[in-house]
Amino acid sequence: MAQWQPLPDGIPVLIAGGGPVGLTLAALLARQGVRSLVIEADEGYCTGSRAICISRRSQEILWTAGAGPALAAKALPWTGGRSYWRDHEVLHFQMPSEPTERFAPMVNIQQYHVEAFVHEALQRVPELVQVAWATRVTGVRQEGDAVLVDVEGPSGRQALRAEYLAACDGGRSTVREQLGLQFEGTQYEGRYVIVDIVQKTRRPVERLAWFDPPSNPGSTLLMHRQPDEVWRIDYQLRDDEDAAEALKPENILPRVRSHLQMIGETEPWELLWASMYNAKCLTLPSYRHGRVLFAGDAAHLVPIFGVRGLNSGLDDAANLAWKLALVLEGGADAALLDTYSQERVPAARENIAHGAKSTEFMAPPDFAFRLMREAALRLALDEPAVRPLINPRQSAPVAYTASPLNGPQQGEWTSAQAAPGQPAPEALLAGAKGAFHLTQCFGTDFTCLVFSEGALPHAVADLASQGIAVLDIAPDADPHGQARTRYGLAGDAATGLVLVRPDGYVLGRWRGLDPAPVLACLRDKGLQP
């Protein structure tokens, strides 16, 4: 019999939940040098495709987490999609995209691949992260300067002490239940069967949607290509259909076969996995409860339409990681963790509002919504002005416009795209080692972007000795003019400083090259990099 091996105790951060959000949080903490232990109730990665659409912002986060090369090699990029009413195309949309971009607007990949890639990155830093599979949280209590967590798994039963507990344990969160917390919001009645099939196809990678298709009259149906010749198909059930019956293969196969025949996909295929989903617009009113912090589905449930679920969870991880690290290292008071909730709860509410609009179009909750949807679809056949109503409004980074962390914006700027609280815009730059993307410089440190005239002042360069990364963007380093245009500095002679947080959000910006206001801003916010 194997000897019982206790899990490490007295760790800085215990992460409940080893899905993509929990694993990514562990990886981002490791980048900051913070040790963590991940507790996951399942024996390994999830089954079935589950979350499949990874946004550009999430690709940046996963690259910082160490999963970028594997993700890029496997995922299928896409830039747009098509919607059909019955057998007529009523929308062809394209997301903003350009030849010089670092990442596609969206890529398709099964969730279990994301989990595997991040876990592989964690295994490169075993001194900082351990993942305990088949181990579940059974109790949570806070005591002074620690969280006490009871766990049970192959290592037996154990009480673990951590400085902080990050609850990333999904929509049925045990941690949330232990703390007696309740979601607020709405749950929709419409149900979707989610199906993975394997079938070869030559179709381009794009989002495909059918409303009332001849193959499945009265239903709404979505299709996405995934790696390994897998189709993901979601179709809506009628209100009178029994859920258990609907998930039986003998009821799934005819509906899928009918649709494949309708669109001319004739290659042999087989069913891999099926599940059921209904849209939920739910959030906790606060994501910080003492030393317990909630992220991902444990904090909020967002409809799949517009693919904001996993993407918003990864944004949670990016927002929380640097703040936890700074607090644990003594660079900020614990009150900094309040800003995690102050920023991410409004972000969840914004995502939920967009998701609710998409849900009400994809799965109308009543006769009035169905009537309005059919009218919009009919008009869209001939009226281009109506077609934006059908656009699924894909996930986009949320701005923290009301964040208490936002610093000042001094002087005149020609673009609001990089105002405090906005995600820092991307730009293709030139360096001594060749071209690189600006977002490659974010993820670990506070970064001061220096828009100089060509010579970096010593006082600005000295910011590096105070824990701030300095990136000089002289005119010759910005050959496409993207950085100066997007950050609001027109002309080669224009100078300015832009301070970017470790998670890639703008904290403040100042015209001129005096670093004193940058340091004053950090002191005012209680931040010591």
N, C-alpha and C positions, 0 to 999 in steps of 0.2 A: 504494500500500500504506500502511495506517495506521501512524503512528509508534508505536513501542513505548513504553508508558507504565508505568514501574515503580510497584509498590505502595508505600505509605508504610512506612518502616522506623523502628525505634526507638520503637514505640508502647507505651503502658502495657499494653494487653490485646489479645491476638490470640485471636479466637474461631473455632475450627474447627467448621463446621457452621452453615448458615443456615436451619435449620428453625425451628419456633416457639420452641424453648427458646433457641437461639443468638441469634435476633433479639431475643427478649424480654430476654435478659441484656444485649445491647448497648443496648437502649432504657433499661433501668433504670440501667446505668452512666452513660449520657448524662444522666439526671436528676440524677446525682450530680456531673456535670461531668467525667467520666472518658472519655477518648478510647479508641476500640477500632476494630479492623478485623475484619470477618467474612469468612471464606473458605468458600465453598460450592461443592461439586463439581458440582451440577446447574446447569442454565442458568437456572432460575427456580423458581417455587413448585412444590410437589409436585402430582402428579395423583391423582385419586380422593379419596374422602372421608377415608380414614385415621382419625385421631382425631377424633371428632365431638362428644363430650359435655364441656362446659366447666363446671366446678363454680363455686359462688358464690365461693370463695376465689380461684380462677383468674380470675374476672371482675374481682375487686378488683385483682389483679396486672396484668392487661392494661389496666385503666383507668389505673393508675399508669404503665404503659409508653406511654400515649398512644393506645391502640387502642380505648378504651372506647366513645366515641360511635358509631364505625363498627360495632363488635361489637353494641351494643344495637339499632342500626337493622336489622341483618341476621338475627341469631340468633333461634331459636324457643325460648321458655322453656317449661319443663315442671316439674311438681311430683311426679309419681308414675308408676305403671305397672300393667300387668296381666300375669299369667301364666296360661297354659292348659295343662291336661293333656289331650291329645287334643282334644276340642272342648268341654271344660268349663273355666270359669274357676275357678282355685284360689287366686288371690291378687289383691288390689287394694291396693297400698301407696301411701302419701303421705309425702313427705319434709317435715320441719318447714318451715313457711312462714307468713308473716304479712303483713297489708296494708301495714305501714309499712316493710317491708324494702327495701333498696337494690337487691338483685339477687335473681332467682329462684334456687332451689336448684341448678338445672341449666339450661343452654341447649344446643340442638343447632346445630352449624354445622360445615361442612366445614373440614378443617385448612388447605386452601389459602387460604381466606378469612382465617383467623387470621394466617397468614404475610403475606398482602398488607396487612392492616390495620396490623400492627406495622411492616412495611417502610415503609409510607406515613408512619408517625410518625417513623421514622428519617430520612426524606428532609427532614424539617423542621429537622434539626440536622446538616447535612452537615459542619460544622466539627468534629463529635465522632465521627461514625460513617461508615465507608465499607463497602459490601458488594461483594465481588469474586465475581461469579458465574462458573460454569464454571472454577473454580480449585480444585485439590485439593492437600491436604497430601501430600508424598512423603517427608518425613523430619523427625524431631524429636530434638533433643539439648539437654541442659541444660548450661550453662556459667557457673559463678559466679552472678552476679546477673542472669542473663538466660536465656531459652529461645530457641534457634535453630531456626527452622522453615523447611524447604525447601518451596516451593510451585511449582506449574506450572499455567499457564492462558493465556488470550489475551494476557496481558502478558509471556509468556515464562516462563523459569525464574528463580527468585529465592530468595535466602536472606534471611529476615526475622528481625529481632531484636525480642523483646518482653520486658517485665518478667514477664508471666504469660501462660500459655496456658490457655484454657478449652476443654476438649474436649466439644463438644456435637454430635459427628458421628455419632450414631446407634448402633444395635445392632451394626453392623459397623465400629466405630470404627477408623480408621487410626491415630489417636493411641494408642489402647489397644494396638493391635498393635505399634506402634513401641516402646512401653515394655515390651513383653513381659508384659502383665498379663492375668490370666484371671478370668472370671466364676466365682462359686460359686453352686450351687443346682441346680434341677431344671427339666427341659424335659419337657412333657407330649406324648403322642403324638397326642392328638385334634386333627383338622384342621378348619378352618372355611373355606368359601368366602365371601368378602366381595363383595357386589354393590351397585352403585349403579344405580338405574333412575329415569327421569323419568316421573311419572304424577300427574295431578291427583287430589286426595282431599279429603274433608271431615272426615276423622277428626281428633280432637284430638291434640295433641302429647303423647305419653306413651311410655314404654318398653313394648314388647310382646314377650312371649316365649311360645313354644309348645314343649311337650315331647311328642314322639311325635305330631305333628299328622297327621290323615288325609291332608293334602296331601303330606307327606313322611314316611311312616312310619319310625319308628326314629331319626329325626333330632331335633335341637334347632334351633329357628329363632328369630332375633331380628329385630325391625323398629324403625326409628327414622325419623320424618319429619325432613327437613332443609330448609333454604331452597331456593328455586327449584324447588319441586314435585319434589324428589328424595326417594326412599325409599332408606334404607340397609337391606339385608337380609343377615344372616349365617346360614348354615346349615351344620350339621355333616355331614362326610362319613363314610361307613362305613369301617372299617379296611381293607377289601379294595379300595377305589376308588383308581384311579390318579390322581395329582395333575394331571399334564399333561392327561389326558383330561377331568378334572372342570372345568378352566378353559376348555374350548372352549365357544363360545356355544351350539352345538347341544345341549350337555349342561346348560348353565345355564338356558336359556330354558324348557324344560318344567317344571323344578322351581319356578321363580319363577311361571310361569303357573298352575300347579296351586295354589299357595298363594294367589295373588291371587284366583283364582276361589272358593276355599274361604271367604275372608273377605269376599267380595262387592265387591271393588275391580274394577270393570268398565271403567274408562276406558282408552283406548289408552295403551300404554307402550313404552319402548324402553330397551335396555341401554346404560349409559354407561361402566362400568368394572368390572373384576373383579380380585380378587387372592386370595391364600390366607394363612391365619394358623394358627399353633399356639401354645398358651400356654407362656410361659417364666417361671420364677420365679428370676431370676438377679440378682446384684449383685456389684460389686467390694467387697472387704472394707474398702477405704479409698478416698475420693474425692480425697484430696490426695497428690500425689507430687512433692515439692519445689515447683517453680513451675508445675506442671501440675495442673489441677483438672478433675474430670469431672462432667458434669451430664446429666440426661435419659437417653435410652436408651444413651448411651455409658457411663453409670454403673450403670444397672439396667434390667432388662426385667421388666415387671409384666404379669400377664394383663389382657386388655381387660375382663373381667367385673368390674363395679364401677367401671369407667372411671377407673382410677388411674394410667394410663401418662402421658399428656401432662400431666394435672393435677399429678402428682408432679414432673414435669420443670420445670413453671413454678414450683413451690415451691422447687426447687433454685435456679433463677435468682434468685428473690426473696431467698433466704437468702444466696447468694454475693455478689450485687451490692454491698450496703452494706458487707460485710466487705472486699471487694477495694478499694472506694473509700476506706474509712477507712485501710487499710494504705498505699495509694498516696499518700494525703494526709498521712501521718505521724501520724495520730490513734490508731494502734494498732500494736503489734509484729506481725510476720508470723505469730507464733504464733496470732493470732486466726483465721487460715485453717484451723487444725486443728479449730476448733469447727464449721466447715462440715461436715467429714466426721463429726465426733462427733455432730452433730444429724441429718444427712440419711441416714447409713447406717442407724441404728435406724428412721428414718421409712420407708426403703425396705423394711426387713425387716418392719415392721408392715403396710405396704401389700401386700407379697408374701404374708404370712400370710392376710390377708383375701382376696386374689385367688386363692390356692390353694384356699381353702374354696369360693369361688364356682365355680372351674374344675372341681373334683371333683363339683360338683352339675350344672353345665351340660354337662360332657363327662366322664362317669364313666370313670376310667382302667382299671377292671377289673369283673368280674362282681359282686363284693361291693358296690361303690359303686353299680352300676346297680340292684341289688336293693334297696338302702336308699333310693335315690332314688324308685323306683317305689312303694315302701311309703309314703314321705312324701307323694307326690303323691296316691295313693289316699286316704290318711287326710285330706288337706287338703280333700277334697270336702265333708266333713261335720264336721271338727274344726278350729275356728278356732285352737286352741292350737298346731296343727302348722304353720300357714301361715307363721310367721316363719322357718321353716327354708328356705323358698323365696325369701325376700327377698334380692335381690342385694347388699344392703349397699353402697349407692353411696358414692363417694369423700367423705371428710370430712377437714378439716385435722388433721394429726398434732400432738400436743403434744410439746414437748421437755422432758419432766419431769425427765430426768437431765442436762440440759445444764450444762456448767461455767460458762456465762454467767448462769445463773439467780441473781438476787440474793435478798435476804431478803424475808420476809413478816412484817412487824412489826405487832402489835396484832391485834384480833379482826375477822374478816371473815365476813360471812354467806353468802358464795358462793365455791365453789372454781372457778367458771367462769373467773375472771380471775386465778388463781394464777400465780406465775412459771413461764414455760415454756409457758403456754397461749396460743393465738391470741386477741388482744384482742377481746372481744365487741363486736358492733355495737350501735348505739343511734341513734334518731332524736332530734336535738337542735334547739333553737331558738337562732338567732343574730340579730344586728342586720340581716342581709340575708335573713332567713327561715330556713326549716327546712333542715337538712343532716344527713348521716349521719356518724357518728364516724369510720368507716374512710376517709372522704375526707381526713382529716387525717394519715394515715399514708403511708409510701412513700419519704420522703426523709430526714427528720430523726428523731432521738430526740425523743419527745414526752412531756411530763409532764402527765397528766390531774390537774387540781386540783379536788377535790370540796370546795368552799368553802361558807361560810354566806351568801355574797353579796358579800363584800369580799375582794379578792385581796391578801394580804400583800406588801409591797414585796420582801421577801427571796425569795419564791416567783417574783414577776414578774421578778426579776433573773436567774433561770435562763436567760432568753432571751439575755442578754449572754454566756452561756457555751456557746452553741451548742445549747441545748435548746429546742425549741418548747414553749410553754406554752398549754394550753387550759383555761380556767376553766369548770367545769361547776357553776355555782351552781344552786340549786333551780329558779329560773325558766328556766334553760337546758335543763332536763330535764323537759319538761311531761308526758311519758308515764311518767316514773319508770324508764325502761328502763336508763339508765346506772347509777343508784344500785343498782338491784336486781341487775343482772348483774355489777357490779363488787364487790358485797358490802358496800354501805354503806346500811343501812336508816335511814330518817328524814332529814328535811331538815337537821337540825342536825349530822349526822355529817360529819366531815371526813377527808380522806385524800389521799395522793399516789400515783399509779400511773405508773410509768415504762414506756413502750412503745418497743420497738426500731423502727428504720426499716422492717423487714419486717412490722410489725404484730403482734409477739409481746410478751407482757408480760415485762419484765425483773425488776421488783420492785415491791412496794407497801408503804406505810407509813401508819399512822393518824396523824392530826394534820397540821399544815401547816408542819413544819420541813423546809426543803430540804437541810439538812446531810447527812442519811443518803443522799439521792439522789446527791449529789456524791461522797460517800464510796464508795458502791457502784460508781460509774463508775470511780473511781480504783482501787479494789480489782480490778476486771476489766480494767484497763489500757486503758480506753476514754476517748478525749478527742474529743468531738464537734466 
